[in-house]
Amino acid sequence: MSQVVDVQVVDVDVKEIVLSNSSFGPREIEQLVDAIASDFSNYGVLRDAVSDMELREFRTPAAAVRLGVCYFLLGRYRIAVDTLANADGGALAHLFLGRTRFAQQEYDLAIESYRAAATAGYDADTCALKIAEAQRCGGNASAALATMDALSGAVEQSAEYLYQRGATVGVLNGNPSEVFALYERAVAADGNHAGALFGLALENDRRGNDFDALELYQRAVHRFPAHVGSLLNLGLLCEDREDYQRSLQCYHRILDVYPNHPRARLYVKDAQASGDMYYDEEAQKQRDRLAQVLNIPVTDFELSVRSRNCLQKMGIRTLGDLARCSEKDLLTSKNFGETSLVEIRDMLASKGLGLGQFSHEMPESEPVLDMTDMSPDEQALLERPIADLNLSVRARKCMVRLGLNTIGELVRRSGDDLLECKNFGVTSLTEVREKLTKFSIRLRGD
């Protein structure tokens, strides 16, 4: 990468902020955010501190607010909602309940929470801008603009106001020059505003100003929580420069919080298929830690007899097995009801996991190929070896890795299935499709 971003190291004791009984408000939250932005290893410190806090037998309503905010920062939104909704009912709890619901795309509920925060005494301008953001993302940009038009005073010069107005004008198909100018003013007001940096980077990206866009995306992803759009677009720019390791880091940061994010998952496949990928040591350590957690036996936890028996009958042995199951899968088991479901959710949440979090890793059953309506010649074609397609070396190696021997086995696979194979990229996929087209057959789903 040609541009190096200087990040000021913030000397803050993350664990002390989380576990102490001192005051906890916007200032302390900003300290946590800045500490993680300056050194992402503090994310792990925050996660460990939350685990320590969860072990405390007695929790005051104020401590529940602190814990709920930390859940939000960790991206554990479901449990954050539960915790904040049952906290002290104060302004901070309502505000972060709104932010959590916004992150879950529950925009109407987020607006309700922001209004409750304002009623409870949180800064009215801050709440109004959050409401405008939820209105815009919920599909009502006109209402968002009206909400901002009702504001006046110093807030109109703040980075958040300028960013939200620029984003709203853009959605309403306003003057592109006005949008660009609003983002520029927002970044000038606060050079660390993740949304404003993303907006300005995107406008430069659209205008072909690749160098400026790259620099702005880099600045944006060094904030926390990072803007998902910044991570996606920086990852794509890194791919264009064949910096696949950096692009994968961007995509995996998204998947850490949104495990099923469709675009991030697709881009990971593309980046991995572009060549031999080597992750950095810290990323490998994170995967190793996750693997250890996923391999913890469910018998290590105190579960009810009913829940334990149901899991045993279903062949669920580890937390990883549970994280690959959906709620529907569990509820189909005899005698497994809502009470057991809540128990399982809480057990997984204690380790930062959720039901269905890794459901995409469940192996799909091999699709059955119906040959009843095929002519003898067509059936004979599908029984021919893949070698008859005269594929390139890279494509042939992929067939070997996937255990595919005949043309019939190949056409049972989709293009996405093939792209998951190491070193098999779009070029190889195009080659396979062209070879099959000569025989008037296609991959599954084509």
N, C-alpha and C positions, 0 to 999 in steps of 0.2 A: 504494500500500500504506500502511496506516495506521500500521504498526509498523516502526520503524527499528531494526535490530540493530547494536549497537556491537561491532566486531571489533577486538581489540587487535593492532596490527601487530607482527610478530615479526621482529627484525633478525637474520637468519641468512643466511649465504652458502651457498645451496643447492649451487652448483657446487663449492665447496670441500669440502663434506661428501662429495659423490659421488666427486670425483676425487682427493682427498688419500689419502695412505697412513697416515693416523692411525687410531685405533681406531674401530670401527663396531659399535654395539650398540643396545639399546633406547633409550638416551638420544638418540643421533644420529637414529634413526628418528623418534622423537617430535618432534625439532626440524624434520625435513623435513615431517612431517605438519602441525605447527603453522604453519610458514611458508606452506604452500600454503593452509591454512584461512584465514589472515589476508590473503593476497593470491594469488588464483588464477592470476595471471600467473606465479607461481613454478612452476606445473605445466609451463609451457613451458620454463622454465629447467631443470627436472629432465629433461625430455625431451631437451633439447640436450646436457646433461651426459652422459646415458646414451649418446647418439650418439658423443660424444667418447671415452667409455670403450670403446665397441665397436671403435674404430679401433686400440686398443692391441694390439700384436702378441703380447705376453706377458701372461698373466693368471694370477695365483696363485689357489689354492683360496679364500683369504680374499677376494680381489677378486671371485671368482665369487659369493660370498654377497652382497656389497654390490650387485653388478649384479642378481642375482636378486631381491633385496628391492625394488630400484628398478623392475624390470619389474613386480612385483606392484603397486606404488603407481601405475604408469601404466596398470594394467588389461591388460597384455600377458601373460595367464595361461599360454598354451601355452609360450611361450619361457621364462617364469619357472620353470615346472616342470622343463623340461630343464636350465636353468642351476643351479637349487638342488639337483636330484637328483645333479648331477655336481660339487658344490662340496666343501667341506671335511668334510662329514658331522657338523658340530657342532650344538649345540643350537639356535642361531639359524636355521641352514639348515633344520633339521627343522620348526621352528615355522612358518616362512613357507612351507615346502612344504605344510604342513597348511592354512594360511590360503588358499593359492592353490587347492588342491584343493577346499576348502570353497566358494570363490567359483565354482568350476566344477561345484558340486553333486555332487562325488564324496565323499560324506560318509564312507563306510567307509575310503577311502584317507586322508582327512583325519584320522580318528581314529588310524590307524596312525602317521601322521607326528607327531601331538601326543604320542602315547605314546613315540615315539622321542626327541622333544625332551625330555620329562621324564627319560627314562633317561640322556640325554646331559648332564643337569644344569640344564635350564631350570626356572624356578620351577614347582614342582609344582602349586600352586593355580591359576596361570594356565593351565597345560595342562589341568587338570581341568575348568575352566570352558569352555575351548574344546571339549573332548570332549563336555561336556554340550550345548553349542550344536549340535554336529554330530549328536548323537543325536536331539535334538528336531527339527531340520530334516529328518533322515532318517526321521522317522515313529515314533521310539521315545521319546516324551516321558516315559514311566514310567522308563526307564533313565536319562534325563537328570536326573530328580528324584532318583533314587537316587544318582547320581554327586555331586550337590550336597549331599545329606543326609550324605554321608561326609566333607564338609569341616567344619572347625571353626576357631574363632579369629578373627583380625582380618579374614580374607577375607569373613566373613559380613556385614560392614558396608561392603564395597566396592561401588561403583556397578555394576561388572560382575556381581558375584554377585547383587545385588538385581534388576538388569535381567533376567539369565538366569532367575532364579527366577520373576519376574513373567511373563515370556513363557511359561515352561513351565507354570505354574499356569493361565494363560489357555488354552493348548492342551488341557489336561486338563479344561476346563470348570469350573474352580474358582470360588470366590466372586469376582465382579467387583470388589467393594469391596476385597478383599485384593490383587487385581492392581493396582488403582489406587494403593493405599497403597504397594506395593512399588516402583512406578515413581516415585512422589513421593519416596520415600526415596532412590532411586538418583540422581535429579536433584539432590536436596539434597546428596548425597555428592560429586557431580561434575556441575556445571552444564554441562559441555561434552561429556558422554557422548552420542554420536549415537544409540545404540540406546535409551537410557533416554528421551531427548527425544522420539524417535519413538513409543515405547510410550505415554508420557504424553499426547502430542498425539493419538494415535489414540483413547485412552480419552475424552479431552475431546470429540473429534470425534463419537464415538458418542453422547455425552450431549447433543449440541447446543450445546456451549460453543465456538462458532465463533471468537470472539476469542482465547480461550486456546489453542485448537488452532493457529490461524494463527501466533501468537507462538512457540509451541514448534516448529512445523515450520520456521519461519524460522531459529530458533537451530540446529536439527538440520542443515539444509542448509549452514550456514556451517562445519560440521566437514568434515574430509577423512580418508578417503573418506566421502562423504555416503551416508546410508542411502537405498537406492532407494525404499523406501516413503515416506519423507519427501518426496523429490523428486516422486513421483507425486501424492501427496495435496496438497502445496502447489500443484502445477500446477493441480489441479482447483479448489482454493479460489480461485486467481487467476483462473481462467476464470469462476467464479461472479461475480467482481467485475469482469469484462470487462477484466482486465489480461492480455491475450493475449501480449504480448511477454514478460512475466515467466514465464508458464506455459510458453511455448516454450523459454525458457532452461532451465527445470527438466527438460523432456523431453529436450532435446538433451544435457544433461549425462549423462543415463542412456545415450543412444545413443552417446556418445563412447567408453564402455567396453563397452556391450552393444549392438552395432549392430543386432542382430535381436530386441531386446526387444519382444515382441508388443504389450504394453499401451502402452509408450512410443510405438511407431510409430503405433498407432491414435489415441492422444491428440494426437499432432502433427497428424495429418490433421484431427481435429475442431477444434483451435485455429486451424489455418490457414484452415479453411473458414468460420470465424466472422466474418471481415472481412479487410480489407487488413492484412497483417502486415509490420511493419518491425523488423528485428533491429538490435541495437546494433552499434556500430562494431567492438568487440572480437570479437563473434561472426562478423561479416563477414570480419574479418581471418583468423580461424581457418579459415573455409571456403575463403578464397582460398589459404591455405597448403596446405590439403589438396588443393585442385584442382591446384596446382603439382606436388605430389608424385605425384598420380595420372596426370599427363600426362608423367612422365618416361619416355622410351623404354626398353624392355628391353635395347636394344642398348648402353645406357650401362654395363651390368654385364658382368662376365666370366663368361660361361656356357659350358658344354661345347657342342661342336658339335651333339651329339644334341638337347640341350634347346633350343638356338637354332633348329635346323631344325624341330622340332616346333611351337614357338610361331609360327614364320613360317607353317607350313602351316595352323595354326588361325586365322590372321589376328589374333593377339595382338600388339599393337604397344607398349602402354604398361603401366605398373603398374596403372592403373585397369582395363584389360582383364582383367588377372590377378585383381585383387581381386573382379571380378564373376564369376569362374569358380570352380567347386567342384573338389575333388580328383577327383571322379568324372569331371568333364568332361575334365580333363587326361589321366587314365589311360585314357580311351577312345581317345586318339590313338595311332596305331601307333608302336611303338618308344619310347613314353614310359613309363618304369618308375619304381620306387620311388626309385632314385638321383637321377633327374631331379627327382622330386617334392620330395625333401629339399633339393635345390639351389634350387628355386624358393621353397620355404618360407623358407629362410634369406635369400634375396634380399629377399623382401617384409618379413620381420621386421626387417631392417636399416633399414627406413623406417617401422617401426611399423604395418605392414599385415599382413593375413592372407588366405589363400585363402578365397573365398566371403564375405568381409566385407561386400561390397556386392552380393551375388547378388540381393538383393531389387530392385535397380535394373534387372536384365535385362528388356528388353521382352518381354512375353508375346505369343505368336502369336495372331492374331485367331481366335477360335473359329468353327468352321464351323457354319452354321445349316442343319440338315437340313430341306428343304422337300418331300421326296418324298411324305410322308404327309399333306401339307396340301391342303385343298381350294383351288380357284381363288380363292375369296373371301378365304381366309386369306392366300394368297400375295399377292394384290392389296393387302391391308391392310398387309403388311410392306414393300411397295414404295412406300407413300404417304409424302409428305414429313413430317418432324417438325413442320412448321408446323401441320399438321392437328390436333395435340394442344393447340394454344392455350396454350402454356406461358407462364409469367411472363417478364419481361425477364431476370432473373438466370439462370433455368434455360435460356433460349434462348441466352444468351451462352456458357454452358458447352457447349452442343451445338456451337456454332461453334468454340470452342477445341479441342474434341475431334475436330473434323472429321466430325461425324455429320450426315447429310443425310436419311436415311430412318428409318422406325420399325423396320425390320428391323436396321439398323446399331445402333440404340439398344438393342434387346433382346439383342444379343450382349454387352453390357456388364453388369457386376455393379454393385451398389450401391457397393461399395468403389472401383471404377474411377471412378465419377462423383464420389465424395467427394474424390478426389485433385485435382479441378479447382479452381482458385482461386475463392473466393467461392461455391462450391457447398456448402451445408451440409445438415443433416438436414431442414430445412424444405423445401428444394428437392427433396431426394430423395423426401420424402413426397408432394410434389405430382406428381412424375413417376410414382410408383407408382400414385397415385389415377387419373391420366389413362389409364395403360395398363390398369388394372383395368376401366375402362368398355368397353374393347375385348376383355376377357377374355384378356389377355396379360400377361406379367410379365418383369422383368429376369432376366438369367442368374443362377442361384443362389437366386432368391427362392422 
